[in-house]
Amino acid sequence: MSAPTRPVSPLLDLVAIVVLVAIATLGLASTFLGWGYFGLAVLGAVLGIVVVASTLRLPGVILVAALPIVAVLIGGPIAMREPGVEGTLPNLGNPAEVMTGSITGWYELLTTLPFLDLEGPPALVPFLLGYLGAAVAAAFAIRGRSVGLPLVPLVATLVVVLLLRRPYDEEIGWYPVAFAVLMICWLVVRGMRQQAGAIPVRGGNTGRLVRVVTAAAVLLTGLGIGTWVTSGRPPSAGTALRGQIETVPDLSQLDSPLRRFRTFTKQSETGSDNVHDKVLLTVTGAPAGALLRFVTLDSYDGDQWVPANDTIADTSDDSFLRMDSEVDNPTVGTPAQVQVAISKNYRSVWIPTYGSLTSLHFLLGESQARRDQVRYDLPTSTALLAGEVGDDDDYEFTSIVPDDRLTKRMRPWRDGIMHVAGIRRVDPLVRPVLASPASRMEKLFVMAHYLRDVGRFSSGGEPGESMYTSGHDLKRLTKGFLLAPRPVGDDEQYAAAMAIIANRLGIPARVVVGAVVPPGGKVRGRNVHTWVEVRISDGSWRTLYTDEFMGDKPPQPQMEPADPPTTGTVKNPPRQEEVTPTEVKVRDQLEEQDEAARRGSAVRWAPWLLLLLLVLVVPLVKLLVRGRRRLLGRPSQRLAGAWEDLVSQARDLGVPVRSGASRPDQARVIEAGEELAARIDDGVFGATEAGADDVRACWQEAREWRRGLRRIAPWRRRLWAPFNPASLVHGRGAEARSAREEPRVSATEDERDREPELVS
């Protein structure tokens, strides 16, 4: 009579579920402001487990109904920070808000720049991830008998976090590896515990201690390897939903200060929309001469430069997203704090800013609805307010002002240019410069100085200059400007043409419309200008100021055609052997950056390879054990190996086969191979050594029985069998027993060989 098995406490499973949920949600650390979200996720996990434990003795349908009810009633006061009646009971408005927020919170999270304030619908996301992931996993672990099924909701939680995270996070890159190591350890412990619970094993307490110590050692080793692999190296970008959803999909229909640039210039006939002498803004905190940005235009469609989403391939934040009280801005530079008072003469959707924003607050009664209308594009440092910025929208902001100096010695960005339609229409002008051996940045300054030296300035407002029309479509910029006898235009034409030329030279460039802050801070229409930003090798954008490429002389009635730029315009291009110490330093730094990038790409997949190795280690060990059983040892040992391989397959499929039983007894348990067991016993214990044909035949028959066992097993056990470590745990004792059988056979044969001599 077998001894009764002690019931296994689910406490270990519940603790493992909470820890796995906590590790999975670490991926949102760079999304929310502070660690309050982490507490919400853990609290949700504990609440989900409490609901499962409370309904353990009730039908499963009760649990299914209880989970959403508890989430709706408790989710408002806990996650959305909204107290109920007298701060205790949920009010009647909470359930509706929670149900709505559980749907809209995911969208708001994906369309908001980090950091997110832990309030409103986005706060429900970590709560629901912890609550649902832990509740479903606990239900599978406590109510069911499957070893691996509780892992499915936990892995789903990790996958959702990876989709919601910022793809280029560098602070936390180890958590998927830690999650995988702990998950595998828990899986092994559950598998061994299930096997131990089926048939009592002598020395079970000692074996349990050994398994716990082994699992802890594997966990610590995996964490050490994962930390070493990922520390100091950027993790893989992977695939994420952030940046895939655009909150302002059609930006071309918004107000364009470049298209209406002549409303800021002096005109002979001043209309009501001309603001040349009118105050637009009053700026406090920005120094005189600072560049106040209105809008960045980074795509050219052949008719005009427009703002666009997803124009920079190496970032996920290149779109106009919501912003909360703070922005996680990686820009390096000088901090600034600025206040802006809006005049009634400023009418646009674009919010003037200085530098790259880290926070923005409205001064005259900031409402949540008004804040929800703010959108910010971090890579272009452009902010907009849905609707229109009015004179009651005074605001203050903090920002980081980066170094924007641009020199000829800098190297341009080498991975693509901006989208520019009809870019080759400027080739008749730039073809001689393209053939020059000079660097791309030197060619850029050659073309900029060419436009400045031969070009003339006119806004079409002076008498006799009405032929110099506005606009920056291809026809105006080519035949009417660059390919004309002499270029004549204002900021609009010069900046638009200069940006196209820069992209044609292979340098990413975009147009910026803004204002130069005058002494006193009162910005008028005449202070509005345009400039060009180009991207250099470190990924930053540097300013090509207007006075570098725009002529300031007025046009003359009789102007001689300008000579086109030639290769001779670039004087004394630097020879290879004439390298200054500064160039050597810059070159060495770039080479070090390239080498670091190559090393980063080499180890980018290391955490996932480690995870794959941990998943495949059990199947690989099983293949090695099978090969050793079949190919190594005496024929009798290989015969015993054929039977052990069949028994191992049965254990992996969930059949509780006792290690100390004889082969016929094991055959009756697995209901297969009784004749094969007898033949193997004859070959192992027989007087004569088995032949190679006998070994081959037994292995062939054992393989047929293994296939038969797999065919009749449930599909879940068939899928789990290759990864089930049960046969490896029991196999050590069985192989030791098979090894002890061989010396007994040899001793018996020796005694039989010596028996006639003793008789004589």
N, C-alpha and C positions, 0 to 999 in steps of 0.2 A: 504493500500500500504506500503510495507516494505521500510525502509530507506536504501539508498545505502550504501554499505560497502566501507570503505576507503582502497585503495591498501596498502599492507604491504611492507615496505622497506626491500630489501634483505640484508641490511648492517649487521644486526645481524648474519645472516647465514654466510656471507663471513668472518666476524671476527672470528666466532666460528670455521670455517674450518681452518683458518690460525693458530689459537691457538692449535687446535687438531693436526695438522701436526707438529707444533713445539714440542709439548709434546711427540708425537710418536718418533720423531727423536732424542730425548734425549738419547735413548738407545745406540746411536753410540758415546757417549761422551768418552768412554774408548777405542775406536777404532782409532780415528783420533788424530793427534797431534794438540792441541789447539782447539779453538771454531770456527775456520773459517768454518768448515763443517756445523755448525748450521746456520750461516749466509747464506750459499749456499742453505740450505733446505728451509729457510723462503723466500729467494729471489725467489727460484723456485716456491714456493706456490703462492706468489704474482703475478709472471709472468703468471702462469697458470690461475689465476682468471681474470687477465687483458685480456687474450685471450678469455676466455668464455664471459666476459662482452662485448668485442668488436664485437663478432659474435652473440649477443643475438637475434637480429632481422633477422638474416640470417638463412637459412635452416641448420638442424643438420649436414648434410654431409659436409658443409663448415667448421664447427667446428672440425669434425673428421679429415679433411685434414690439417687444420691449426695447430693443436697440434703438430704433428711430425715435420712439417716444421719449426715452431718457435723453437722447442727444438734443431734441428740440426743447425740452423743458429745462434742462440744465445748461445747454450750450450758450444761451443768451447771457445769464449772469456770470458764467465762468469765462467764456471766450470773448464775447463782445463787450464785456465790462459794463453791462447794463443791469442795475439792480432791479429786483422785482418790487412787489407791494411791500412798503415799509422796509425795503432793503433785504427782505427774506424770501418771500414767495415770488415766483416769476409773474410778471404782469401779463396782461392779455396781448400786449403788442409784441412781446418777445418771440413767441412761437412763429409768427408770420415773418418777423425780421430774420430769425435764424434760418427758416426754410428758404427765404430769398437769398440770404447771405451765403448759404451753403452752395448756391449755384453761381452767384456773381463774385464771390470771394476769389475763386480760382482765376477768373478773367482779370480782376483788379490786381491780383498779385503779379500776373504775367505782364501787365501793362503799366507797372509802376517801377520807377527806378529805385534800387536799393539806396538807402535803408527805408523799409516800410515801418510806419508807426504801428504798434500793436493795438489796433482799435478797428472797429468796423468789420465788414465782411472778411477782409484778408486774415484777421486773427482767427477765424474759424478753420483755416486750412491746416495749421499744425495740430489743432485740437482734433479735427476729424481724422487726420492721418493716424494719430496715436490711438484714438478711440476705436475706429473701425479695424485698423490693423491688429491691435491687441485683442479685441473682442472676438473676431473671427478666428484668429490663431488659437486663442484659449479654448474656444468651443471645439475646434478640431482636436486639440490636444487632450482635453478632458473627456469629451463625449465620445470621441472616435478611437479606433485602435490603430489607425495608420501612423507609421513612423514619420513619413515625410510630408504628409498633407498640411500640418500646421505651418510649415515653412512657406507655403504658397502665398498667404496674405502678407507675410513679413517681407518676402522678396518683392511683392507688388508695391508695398509701401516704399521700399528703397528705390524701385524703378520710378515711382511717381516723384520722389524727391529729386532724383537725378534729372528728370525732365523739367522740374520747376526751378532748379538751381541756376546760378550764373555759370555758363560754360567755362569761363576763364578764371574760376576761383583758384587762388594759390595758397590761401590760408589753411584750408582743410582738404587734403587730398588723400588721406589715409583711411578715412572712415569706411569706404566700400571694402577694403581689404580686411579691416577689423571685423566688419559685419560678416564677411564670408568665412573667416576663421572661426568665429564664435558659432556661426550657424552650423558649420560642419562638425565642430566638437559636440554641439547639442544633438545633432543628428546621430552621431556615433553612439552617444550615451543612450539615446532613446532606443536605438536598434539593439544594443547589448542588453538594455534593461528589459526589452520585450522578450528577447530570447531567454534571459535568465528567469523571467516570470513564467514561462511556459513549462519548463521542466526544472525541478529543483536540482541544483548542482552542489556537490560537496565542496566546502571551502568558498562558498559564494561571497561571504563578507570580505575575505581577503581579496578575491577577484574584483569586487566592487571598488575597494580602495585603490587597487592598482589601476583600474580604468579611470577613476577620478583623477589620480595623479598624472596618468598619461594624457588625458584630455587637457588638464591644466598646462602641462609641458608643451603640448601642441599649440595651445592658444597663445602662450607667452612667446614661443618661437615664431609663430605666424605674425604676431604683432610686432616683434622685433624686426623681422625681415621686411614687413610692409612699411614700418616707419623708416628703416634705413633706405629702402628703395625710393620712397616718395619724398623724403626730407630734402629740402633745398632744390627740388626739381619741379617744374611746372607740370601739373597733371594733364591728362588728355582732355581736350576740349569736348570730345564726344558729341552727342546730340541732345539738344535741349529745346523746350518750347519757347523759352524767353527770347525775345527778339523776332519771333515768327509771326506775332500778331501786331498789326499796325492800328494805332488809335486814330490817326489822321491819314487815311489812305491816299487822298487826292490833294496833295499840297499845292499843285500847280494853280488851283483856283483861288488860293489865298492872295491877299494883298502883296504886291511886289514893289518895294521901294525903288528897285533898279529900273523897272519898266516905267515908273512915273517919276524918274529922277529929276526931270526938269521942273517939277513943282518945288524943288529945293533951290533952283538956280534963279539968277536974276533975269527977268524977262521984260521986254519993252512994254508989253501989254499984260499987266498983272491981273490975273483972275482971282476969284474967291478962294481957289484951292492952292494958290501959291503962298508958300510960307518962308520965302527967302529971308525976310527980316523979322519974322515972328518967332517968339520963344516957344520951343517945343517941350523942353525938359529943364529942370533945375537939379543938378547933380551935386551931391555932397559926399565927400570922402574919396573921390577919384582925383588924382593930380591933373593939373593942366597939361594938355597934350596926350592924355590917355585916350585909347581907342575904345569908344562905346559901341558895342556890336548891336545892330538891329536884327539882321538875318544873314545866314550863310547859304549861298546858292551853289550847290555842288553837282548839278546835272544840267546839260545843255541839250535841248531837243531840236535845235536848228532854228527855232524862233526866239527863244529866250533862255536865260539861265534861271533855273527854278530850284527850290529846296526839294529834296527827295529822301525817301527812306532807303536803308540798306545800300548805301553807296560805298561803304568801307567794308571789305570782306572779312577782316580779321577781328571784328567785334560783334557782340550780340546786342549792344545797346544803341545801334545806329538807327534809331527811329524816335519819333516824338512820343514819349511815355509820360505817364503821370509822375508827379513828385510829391513826396510827403515833406515833413519838416526838415529833413536832412538828406543829402545826397552823398553816397559813397563815391567820392571823386578821387581817382588815382593821380591826378595832375600834380606835377611838382612845380613849385614856384613860390611867389610871395603872397601871403594872405591879405585880403582886403575886405573892408566893410563899407558899403555904399548905400546911400539913400537917394531915391529918385522921386521927384514930384512931377506929376504929369500935367501938362497944360492942355487946355481945350483945343489947341491947334494941332496936337498930335493925335492922329486918327489911324490906328493900325492894329493888327492882331499881334504884332511882334513886341515882346517885352525887351527894352534895351538893357543890356548887361555889360559888365566889365570883368574880363577874365572868365574863368570856368566856375559855375555855381556850385556851392556846397549847401546853401539854404536860401529860402526866399519867404518873406512874410509881408502881407498887406497891412498897411498901417491904419487905414480907416475902416475898422470893423471887419476883420477877416472872418468870412463864413466858410463852412465846409463846402458848400456848393460852389463858391468862388474858387476855392483851392482845387476842387476837382476839375476845374476848367483849365488849369495850368498844365502845359505839356513842355517837356524839355528834351532836347536831343544832345546827349552828353558829348559825342565825338565832334559835333559841330558847334557846341557851346551856344545853341540857339534856343530861346524860350518863346512860347506863344501863349496867348490867352484866347480860348474859344469865345468867339463873339467879337469883342473889340476892347482895347485898352482905353479907358476913359479918364477924365480928370479927377474922378473919385477913387482911382486905383493907385494912389501913392504906395510905395513899397520900399522895403529895405532888403538887402541881401548880403551874404558873405560869399566870397569867391577866392579862387587861387589864380593869380596872374602869372602865367608861365613866361619863360624866356622866349621871345619871338624874333630874335636877331637872325638874319640870314646873310651868309657870306658865300663868296665864290668857292671857297675851299670845302664847303659841306657837300656831302654825297646825297643825292636824292633817293627817295624810296624806290625800290626796284621791283615791287610786286604789283604791277598794273597801274593804270591811270583811271581818271574819272570818265564817266560816260559823256562823250561829246559827239553829237551828230554832225556829219560833214566835216570832220576834222582835217581831211586832206585838201580841203578847199583853200587852205593857207599855204600849200606847198610852193606855189610860184614865188612867194616871198621868202620862205625859210629854207628852200632847197640848198642855197649856197652854204648856209650855216650848218645844216644837217651833215654836209660833206666835210666839215672841219674836223680835225683830230682833237680839238679841245674837249674838255669834259662837258657833260650835259648842263651842269650848273653854270659854267662859264658861258655856254651858248645862251642860257636864259638871260644872263645879264647883258650879253651883246644885243639881243633882241629888245630888251627893255630900254637900254640906252639909245638904241636906234630909233625907237618910237618917240622917246623923249626929245631927241635932238632934231629929228626931221618933222615931227608932228606939230600941229597947231591946235590951240584950244578955242572952242566955241560951243556955246549952248544954244545957238540959233536965236538968241534974243536981241542981239545988236542989229542995227540997221545994215542991210546988205548981207546978212548971214542966215537968212531964212532957209537957204538951200541945205544947210547942215541940219538935217532932221534928226529926231530922236529915234530910238529903237536899237536893237542889237541882234536882229535876225541875220542869217548868213549873207543875204544880199547887201544889207547895210554894212556889215563888217568886212566884206571882201571888196566888191567893186566900189562901194561907197566909203571905204575907210583904208584898209590895209593895201589894196591894189590900186587905189586912186593915186593921182600924181603926188599928192601929199595927204597923209592922214589928218583929218580935222574932226574933232568931236569933243565931248566932255568926259567926265568920270565914267559914264555908262559905257561908251564905246571903247575907251582905253582899257578899262578893267576887263570887260567881256572878251576883247580881242587878246589881251595879254594872257588870260587864263587858257584860252584855246591854244595859243602858241606854246605855252608851257607844257600842256598835255601832248602836243604834237612832238615836242622835244623829248618826250618820255618821262616827264616829271608830273606827278599828280598835283593839280592846282584847282582852286575854287575861288569864287568871287564873294566878297563880304561887303555888305552895305552897313554903314554905321556913321558915327560922328566923332570928331576930334573935340574933346572937352576943352573949352576956352577958359582963360582965367576968370574966376568968379562962378563958373559952373553953369551959366545959363546957355543952353544949347539952342541955337537958332537954325533955321533952314540952311543958311550959308555955311554952317559948320558940318553939314552932312557930306560925306565923301564915300568913295569906294576904294577898296584895295584888294590885293590878291594874296592868298595863302598857298604855300607849296609845302609838300610833305617831304621830310628828309629821312635819312636812313634809320634813325632811332624811332620813327613812327610819329614824331611830333610835327606840328604844323607851324611853319615860320612865315613871317609877314614880309611880302614884297611891297614896300610902301608906294603910295601913289606918285611921289616925286621921283621915283626911280624909272617910271615908264611913261609918264604923262607930260606932254609938252605944255608950256605955259605962255607961249607967244601967240598973239592973235593972228588970224589968217590975213593975208594981203590980197588985194585985188588981182595982182599978177604974181603968181608963185611958180618958180621953176620946179619941174619934177625932181623928186629926190632919187638919188642913186640907191639901188637895193643893197642890202648888207651882203658882204662877200666874206670869203674865208680869211681875207687879209684884215678884216675888222678885228679878229682875235689876234692881238699882238703877242708874239713870243709865247706861244703855249708852252707850259713847263715840260722839259724833257725828262725822260725816265731817270737819268742819272742825277738830275738836279732836284733833290728832295730836301725840303726844309725840316728842321727838328719837329716843328708842329705837325707837319704832314705825316712824319714817321709815327708820332704819338697817336694821331687820329687813326692812321692805318692799323697800328697795333691794337688799338681799342676795338676797331671794327672786326679785325680778325679774331680777337678774343670773344666778341659777341657771336660771331659766326660759329666758332668752335663750341661755345656754350649752347647755341641753338642745335647744333648737330648732336651734342651729348644729350640734350633734352629730348630730342626726337627719338634717340636710341632707347631711352628708358621710359618713354611715354606710355608704352603698353606694358611695362613691367608689372604694375599691380594687377592688371587683368590676366597676364600670363601666370602670375602666382596663383590667382583664383582658379584659373583653368587647371593648373597643376594639382591644386588641392582637390578639385572635383574628380580628376582622372587618376589620382594616385591609387585608389582601391581597385579599379579595373586593371590597371597596369600590373599591380602586385599579383592579382589573380592570374593574369596571363603568364607571369614568370613562374608562379607556383605550378601551374598546369604543365608548362614546358619542363620543369625540373622533374615532376612526377613521371612524365612520359619518357624522358630521354636519359635520365641519370640513374645510377644504381644497378644492382643485380636484377635479372628478369623477375624474380619473385617480388622485389621491391616495386618494380614498375607495374606488376599485376595488382599489388595492393594500392598503388597510386591511382589506377583506373577506378577502383571502387571508391577511394576517398574523393575523387573528382566528382563522381555521381552523388555522393552524400553531400559534398559542398554545394552542388547545384540545388539539392533539395533544401538545405538550410537557407540558402539565399532566397528561395521562393517561399520561405516562411514555414517549412515543415520542421517541427521540433524533434530532431534526431539526436539521441543521447550519444555522447562520445564513447562511453565505456561499454556499449552494447556490442554483441557479436554481429558479424555481417548478416547472417540470416535474420536476426532480430531487427537490424536496421532496415533490411529489405521489406519486412512485414510492415514497418512503420511508414516507409515511403510508398508502399504498395507497388513495388517495381523491382525487377531484377533478382528474384530469388534464385533462379538457376545460375545467373551470373555470379551471385555471391558464393554458391556452392563450388563452382568451377574455380573461382579465385582462391577459396580456402584450400582446395586440392592442390592448386599450383604453389601456394605459399607453404603449406605444411606437408606436401607430398615428399616421397623419398627421392624423386628425381627432380632435377632443375627444369623449370618450364622453358620451352623454346621461344624463339623470336616470333614464330607464327602464332603461338598461343597468346603472347602479349599483344600482338597487333589485333587479333580477333577480339580479345576482351576489351581493348580500348574502343574498337569499332562498335561493339555491342553497347558499351557504356555511353558512347556518344548518342546512339539511337534512343536510349532510355532518357538521357538528359533532354533531348528534343521533345520527347513525349511528355516529360514533366512540365516543360515550358508551355506546351500547347494547352494543357488542361488547367494551368494556373490562371488566376484572375489577371486582367490586363495591368492593374496597378502593381501587382507583385512582379510581373514580367518586366515592367519599366524600372522598378526599384532594384531588381536582382543584381545587375552589374555593379551597383554602388553600395550594396548591402555588405557591411564588414563582418557579418555573423560567421561566415565560413572561415574567415581568417582567424577569428578569435578561437573557434573550436578546433580549427585545423592543426594548431600546434600540438595539442594533446593527442590527436589522432595519429599524426605523423610520428610522434615519439613512440606511441604504442606499436605502430608498424615497424619502426626500427628495432624495437625490443623483440619482435617476433622472429626476426632473421637469425640472431644468434642461437635461439632455441632450435631452429631447424638444423643449423649447422652442427650443433652439439649432438643432436639425435643421430645425424648421419655419421658423425665420427664414432659414436658408440656402436652403431651397427657395423662400421668397418672393422672395429676392434673385436667384436663379439666372437668370430671364429677362432682367433688366436687364443682367447681366454679358454674356450672349450677344449682346444687341443692341449 
